[in-house]
Amino acid sequence: MSKPIVSVIVTTYNRKKYLKETIQSILNQTFSDFELIVVDNFSNYDFYQVIKEFNDLRIKPYQNKN
């Protein structure tokens, strides 16, 4: 797998619904040569599970620890 041309960065904290909508919107774009870096600031839900549900290797999740 080659390195993507574009990196998209999304930050989030306790916005599960909006995070899902945001990720889906990014994945729906016609341009597909990107990585999506999602940084969570230790939300109160299972952040990694939300990311896993998309089953897309372009998504790179990171979670800050409190």
C-alpha positions, 0 to 999 in steps of 0.5 A, a space after each residue: 500500500 502506497 502512502 496517501 496523498 492527503 491526510 485528513 485530521 478530525 478531532 473529537 470529544 464526546 460527540 459519537 453521533 457527529 463523529 460517525 456522520 463526519 467520518 461517513 461524509 469523508 469516506 463518501 467523497 469521490 477522492 479516495 487517496 487519503 488517510 483519515 486521522 481521528 484523534 479523540 480526547 478520551 471520550 466517555 464511549 468506546 471510541 475504538 469500537 466506533 472506528 472499527 465499525 467502519 472497517 476502513 483501513 484508511 482510518 487511523 484512530 488515536 486516543 489521548 489519555 486523561 
